Amino acid sequence: MSTSNQTYKELAIPHFKEVFELIDHVMVKHNIPYYLIGVSAIALELLKNGVKPSRGTKDIDFAIMISSIQEYDELSTSLITHGFNKVKAPWTFYSPKYDVAVDILPFGEIEEQDTIRFHQRYSDLHVLGFKEVLETPETAYVEEKIVNIPPLAGMIVLKLVSWSDRPEERENDLTDILRIIEHYFEHNFDEIVEFHHDTFPEEGFDPLIIAAEVLGRKARLYLKKSDVLAQRIYDVLENSLKEESQSIIAKEWAKSKDWSIEYAMSILKAFHHGIIR
């Protein structure tokens, strides 16, 4: 099912159409490959199966593949001429006309040890996982335009990295990860049945447990590309699996769904099992 002409409205992001088309225009003008990431990308992918977004946002995130800060500065100038303002973070642009903030996150040759160092005195931007995940993107239709987005398993990897960087500020990342797991079995049913039927238990069928393990298997492919990325994800999961009462991820999932902590942990364990198996 392709994303229909109702996409903009169904995404529940105010002025997404206007902002997306501005960004697309500027990126095409500069011949810069770009990717829609974050909650908007998750929403677009799940819309293919008719799943409506669970939460709206006034922030739109893009990753762009560029080679230098100079190239990024030229892009920034173009965005400003198209009505965006720079704010404190050098990668964030704000449209006063549409009251929307856009993060433009560079990766590629511009990186130094998975980090972007800007001119301004500001915390460096960590882009660990972008190269690995966006090497093989999915595509989604936004009306007549095609946009590249991370695969769902890749989105989980990126969300785990961003959450582990700033867990006190990124609680929505855990919600977004769980949303992917909740819808993945139906979203990818044919592939799961054909290629991952060994995840089906003889008894106690649970689509969330199966989905989590399959997503873990797919996430493992990204981790094979980078020892640094693999170690980060292993550390996050192992710390969250040490003790139920101390698992921030499991506690957040249990709280949001009114589950037992044991059930939330079983989902997390299935994802971890898929990665390490």
KEFI-477880 format. One record per residue (C-alpha): x, y, z; residue number from 1. Coordinates in Angstrom, 3 decimals. Layout:
u | v | w | pos
X | Y | Z | NUM $
...
***
This chain:
u | v | w | pos
0.000 | 0.000 | 0.000 | 1 $
1.576 | 3.287 | -1.093 | 2 $
1.205 | 6.374 | 1.004 | 3 $
-1.842 | 8.152 | -0.361 | 4 $
-2.591 | 11.799 | -1.046 | 5 $
-3.878 | 12.001 | 2.519 | 6 $
-0.325 | 11.582 | 3.856 | 7 $
0.219 | 15.145 | 5.002 | 8 $
-3.034 | 15.259 | 6.906 | 9 $
-2.651 | 11.763 | 8.359 | 10 $
0.848 | 12.455 | 9.644 | 11 $
-0.706 | 14.912 | 12.090 | 12 $
2.299 | 17.233 | 11.764 | 13 $
1.243 | 20.878 | 11.365 | 14 $
2.469 | 22.358 | 8.053 | 15 $
4.424 | 19.224 | 7.175 | 16 $
3.563 | 19.694 | 3.482 | 17 $
4.917 | 23.222 | 3.258 | 18 $
8.062 | 22.536 | 5.256 | 19 $
8.849 | 19.232 | 3.552 | 20 $
8.542 | 20.767 | 0.103 | 21 $
10.840 | 23.642 | 1.077 | 22 $
13.460 | 21.233 | 2.397 | 23 $
13.142 | 19.036 | -0.678 | 24 $
13.589 | 22.075 | -2.952 | 25 $
16.749 | 23.214 | -1.164 | 26 $
18.298 | 19.726 | -1.018 | 27 $
17.667 | 19.107 | -4.722 | 28 $
19.145 | 22.532 | -5.545 | 29 $
22.339 | 21.640 | -3.678 | 30 $
22.343 | 18.034 | -4.943 | 31 $
22.462 | 16.713 | -1.364 | 32 $
21.102 | 13.232 | -0.558 | 33 $
18.672 | 13.518 | 2.343 | 34 $
16.652 | 11.175 | 4.524 | 35 $
13.598 | 11.768 | 6.657 | 36 $
14.270 | 10.265 | 10.094 | 37 $
12.675 | 10.223 | 13.534 | 38 $
9.011 | 9.930 | 14.423 | 39 $
7.888 | 11.325 | 11.051 | 40 $
9.716 | 8.534 | 9.226 | 41 $
8.196 | 5.898 | 11.508 | 42 $
4.763 | 7.347 | 10.878 | 43 $
5.279 | 7.322 | 7.094 | 44 $
6.407 | 3.695 | 7.063 | 45 $
3.537 | 2.491 | 9.250 | 46 $
1.047 | 4.465 | 7.152 | 47 $
1.771 | 2.001 | 4.341 | 48 $
-0.352 | -0.471 | 6.335 | 49 $
-2.884 | 2.125 | 7.384 | 50 $
-1.514 | 2.629 | 10.904 | 51 $
-2.160 | 6.213 | 11.979 | 52 $
0.478 | 8.145 | 13.964 | 53 $
0.233 | 7.786 | 17.726 | 54 $
1.546 | 11.260 | 18.467 | 55 $
2.007 | 14.492 | 16.595 | 56 $
5.141 | 16.571 | 16.572 | 57 $
6.176 | 20.067 | 15.557 | 58 $
9.730 | 18.906 | 14.889 | 59 $
10.853 | 17.327 | 11.621 | 60 $
14.219 | 15.585 | 11.436 | 61 $
16.375 | 15.017 | 8.371 | 62 $
19.770 | 13.386 | 7.912 | 63 $
21.906 | 14.622 | 5.034 | 64 $
25.019 | 13.075 | 3.485 | 65 $
27.667 | 15.751 | 2.940 | 66 $
31.444 | 16.029 | 2.927 | 67 $
32.351 | 19.222 | 4.799 | 68 $
31.286 | 21.966 | 7.176 | 69 $
31.673 | 24.416 | 4.277 | 70 $
29.042 | 22.508 | 2.327 | 71 $
26.801 | 22.563 | 5.394 | 72 $
27.301 | 26.332 | 5.750 | 73 $
26.229 | 26.863 | 2.139 | 74 $
23.118 | 24.790 | 2.763 | 75 $
22.392 | 26.784 | 5.927 | 76 $
22.542 | 30.026 | 3.954 | 77 $
20.027 | 28.666 | 1.455 | 78 $
17.670 | 27.587 | 4.230 | 79 $
17.848 | 31.059 | 5.761 | 80 $
16.998 | 32.674 | 2.405 | 81 $
13.945 | 30.400 | 2.299 | 82 $
12.619 | 31.741 | 5.594 | 83 $
14.292 | 29.598 | 8.240 | 84 $
16.064 | 31.059 | 11.263 | 85 $
19.065 | 29.566 | 13.047 | 86 $
18.584 | 28.808 | 16.721 | 87 $
20.969 | 27.780 | 19.495 | 88 $
21.809 | 24.343 | 18.121 | 89 $
23.714 | 24.811 | 14.834 | 90 $
21.813 | 21.923 | 13.215 | 91 $
18.330 | 23.268 | 14.056 | 92 $
16.386 | 25.633 | 11.816 | 93 $
13.104 | 27.263 | 12.791 | 94 $
10.367 | 28.440 | 10.474 | 95 $
8.495 | 31.332 | 12.137 | 96 $
5.952 | 31.260 | 9.320 | 97 $
4.919 | 27.674 | 10.067 | 98 $
6.108 | 27.450 | 13.694 | 99 $
8.060 | 24.278 | 12.926 | 100 $
11.584 | 23.332 | 13.979 | 101 $
13.679 | 21.259 | 11.571 | 102 $
16.835 | 19.389 | 12.535 | 103 $
19.285 | 18.930 | 9.665 | 104 $
21.775 | 16.309 | 10.853 | 105 $
24.864 | 15.852 | 8.660 | 106 $
26.773 | 12.598 | 8.318 | 107 $
29.196 | 10.990 | 5.881 | 108 $
32.647 | 12.317 | 5.032 | 109 $
32.033 | 15.281 | 7.323 | 110 $
32.259 | 12.984 | 10.361 | 111 $
35.211 | 12.605 | 12.693 | 112 $
34.798 | 9.482 | 14.820 | 113 $
30.993 | 9.503 | 14.452 | 114 $
30.888 | 13.163 | 15.541 | 115 $
30.217 | 16.454 | 13.752 | 116 $
32.201 | 19.404 | 15.080 | 117 $
30.579 | 22.754 | 14.337 | 118 $
32.165 | 26.199 | 14.413 | 119 $
30.011 | 27.396 | 17.284 | 120 $
30.727 | 26.758 | 20.919 | 121 $
28.108 | 24.094 | 21.328 | 122 $
28.016 | 20.435 | 22.207 | 123 $
29.188 | 18.276 | 19.314 | 124 $
26.596 | 16.323 | 17.367 | 125 $
26.894 | 12.546 | 17.589 | 126 $
25.685 | 10.692 | 14.512 | 127 $
26.644 | 7.139 | 15.442 | 128 $
24.729 | 4.642 | 13.314 | 129 $
23.649 | 6.984 | 10.527 | 130 $
26.071 | 5.625 | 7.903 | 131 $
25.238 | 2.023 | 8.706 | 132 $
21.453 | 2.395 | 8.821 | 133 $
21.046 | 4.776 | 5.884 | 134 $
23.252 | 2.775 | 3.548 | 135 $
20.165 | 0.721 | 2.613 | 136 $
17.116 | 2.973 | 3.088 | 137 $
13.464 | 2.265 | 2.452 | 138 $
11.360 | 4.616 | 0.355 | 139 $
8.000 | 6.191 | 1.084 | 140 $
5.724 | 8.345 | -1.013 | 141 $
4.779 | 11.812 | 0.141 | 142 $
2.120 | 12.564 | -2.427 | 143 $
4.039 | 12.807 | -5.715 | 144 $
7.478 | 12.831 | -4.062 | 145 $
9.609 | 9.906 | -2.938 | 146 $
11.589 | 10.227 | 0.280 | 147 $
14.227 | 7.912 | 1.715 | 148 $
13.673 | 6.719 | 5.287 | 149 $
15.475 | 4.247 | 7.560 | 150 $
14.138 | 0.673 | 7.722 | 151 $
12.198 | 0.033 | 10.919 | 152 $
14.967 | -2.060 | 12.479 | 153 $
17.390 | 0.722 | 11.661 | 154 $
15.090 | 3.235 | 13.303 | 155 $
15.256 | 1.191 | 16.501 | 156 $
19.062 | 1.249 | 16.380 | 157 $
19.109 | 5.026 | 15.897 | 158 $
16.545 | 5.506 | 18.657 | 159 $
18.567 | 3.397 | 21.102 | 160 $
21.672 | 5.452 | 20.316 | 161 $
19.923 | 8.807 | 20.732 | 162 $
18.194 | 7.675 | 23.925 | 163 $
21.441 | 6.424 | 25.428 | 164 $
23.092 | 9.766 | 24.636 | 165 $
20.481 | 11.754 | 26.578 | 166 $
18.027 | 9.452 | 28.401 | 167 $
16.740 | 12.308 | 30.553 | 168 $
15.599 | 14.216 | 27.434 | 169 $
14.682 | 11.408 | 25.034 | 170 $
11.913 | 9.417 | 26.742 | 171 $
9.858 | 9.468 | 23.529 | 172 $
12.517 | 7.298 | 21.869 | 173 $
11.467 | 4.342 | 24.017 | 174 $
7.816 | 4.919 | 23.121 | 175 $
8.695 | 5.021 | 19.421 | 176 $
10.715 | 1.786 | 19.669 | 177 $
7.820 | -0.024 | 21.301 | 178 $
5.413 | 1.294 | 18.679 | 179 $
7.555 | -0.255 | 15.948 | 180 $
7.601 | -3.590 | 17.771 | 181 $
3.823 | -3.509 | 18.320 | 182 $
3.061 | -3.079 | 14.613 | 183 $
5.934 | -4.958 | 13.019 | 184 $
4.390 | -8.438 | 12.945 | 185 $
1.429 | -7.291 | 10.866 | 186 $
3.516 | -4.797 | 8.897 | 187 $
6.016 | -7.454 | 7.774 | 188 $
3.873 | -10.579 | 8.112 | 189 $
4.753 | -12.246 | 4.788 | 190 $
8.503 | -11.917 | 5.279 | 191 $
8.338 | -13.116 | 8.879 | 192 $
6.360 | -16.209 | 7.912 | 193 $
8.645 | -17.033 | 4.974 | 194 $
12.063 | -16.295 | 6.420 | 195 $
11.690 | -16.237 | 10.205 | 196 $
9.207 | -19.037 | 10.884 | 197 $
11.679 | -20.547 | 13.361 | 198 $
10.746 | -17.734 | 15.773 | 199 $
7.239 | -19.197 | 16.102 | 200 $
7.014 | -21.209 | 19.327 | 201 $
5.234 | -24.519 | 19.565 | 202 $
2.941 | -22.925 | 22.134 | 203 $
2.437 | -19.487 | 23.660 | 204 $
2.255 | -17.572 | 20.360 | 205 $
2.919 | -13.851 | 20.922 | 206 $
3.350 | -11.549 | 17.883 | 207 $
5.220 | -8.928 | 19.937 | 208 $
7.836 | -11.443 | 21.075 | 209 $
8.251 | -12.707 | 17.511 | 210 $
8.443 | -9.190 | 16.099 | 211 $
11.046 | -8.150 | 18.664 | 212 $
13.291 | -11.110 | 17.817 | 213 $
13.012 | -10.550 | 14.066 | 214 $
13.783 | -6.850 | 14.507 | 215 $
16.808 | -7.866 | 16.567 | 216 $
18.008 | -10.092 | 13.747 | 217 $
17.698 | -7.241 | 11.282 | 218 $
19.377 | -4.801 | 13.660 | 219 $
22.318 | -7.201 | 13.935 | 220 $
23.134 | -6.549 | 10.256 | 221 $
23.858 | -2.888 | 11.048 | 222 $
25.958 | -3.757 | 14.064 | 223 $
28.186 | -5.977 | 11.933 | 224 $
29.251 | -2.863 | 10.011 | 225 $
30.629 | -0.987 | 13.021 | 226 $
32.295 | -2.252 | 16.177 | 227 $
31.603 | 1.088 | 17.875 | 228 $
27.907 | 0.933 | 17.038 | 229 $
27.704 | -2.707 | 18.082 | 230 $
29.333 | -2.011 | 21.436 | 231 $
26.959 | 0.878 | 22.114 | 232 $
23.862 | -1.219 | 21.450 | 233 $
25.234 | -4.209 | 23.392 | 234 $
25.957 | -1.960 | 26.375 | 235 $
22.485 | -0.383 | 26.304 | 236 $
20.721 | -3.741 | 26.147 | 237 $
22.916 | -5.540 | 28.647 | 238 $
22.533 | -2.712 | 31.171 | 239 $
18.765 | -2.852 | 30.687 | 240 $
18.643 | -6.616 | 31.130 | 241 $
20.752 | -6.922 | 34.286 | 242 $
17.931 | -6.454 | 36.748 | 243 $
14.219 | -5.964 | 36.136 | 244 $
13.781 | -3.341 | 38.824 | 245 $
16.596 | -1.254 | 37.315 | 246 $
15.646 | -1.564 | 33.639 | 247 $
14.576 | 1.892 | 32.501 | 248 $
13.415 | 0.547 | 29.135 | 249 $
11.281 | -2.256 | 30.577 | 250 $
9.841 | -0.026 | 33.290 | 251 $
8.855 | 2.620 | 30.753 | 252 $
7.202 | 0.057 | 28.488 | 253 $
5.383 | -1.589 | 31.386 | 254 $
4.127 | 1.748 | 32.639 | 255 $
2.930 | 2.961 | 29.248 | 256 $
1.009 | -0.250 | 28.501 | 257 $
0.012 | -1.291 | 32.010 | 258 $
2.041 | -4.479 | 31.594 | 259 $
3.942 | -6.422 | 34.182 | 260 $
7.633 | -5.625 | 34.268 | 261 $
8.279 | -9.301 | 33.512 | 262 $
6.360 | -9.116 | 30.222 | 263 $
8.116 | -5.916 | 29.165 | 264 $
11.439 | -7.597 | 29.921 | 265 $
10.461 | -10.613 | 27.802 | 266 $
10.050 | -8.334 | 24.774 | 267 $
13.401 | -6.688 | 25.417 | 268 $
15.033 | -10.096 | 25.850 | 269 $
13.570 | -11.269 | 22.531 | 270 $
15.092 | -8.267 | 20.748 | 271 $
18.440 | -8.916 | 22.432 | 272 $
18.226 | -12.613 | 21.515 | 273 $
17.698 | -11.699 | 17.875 | 274 $
20.833 | -9.548 | 17.921 | 275 $
23.200 | -11.981 | 19.609 | 276 $
21.973 | -15.276 | 18.169 | 277 $
***
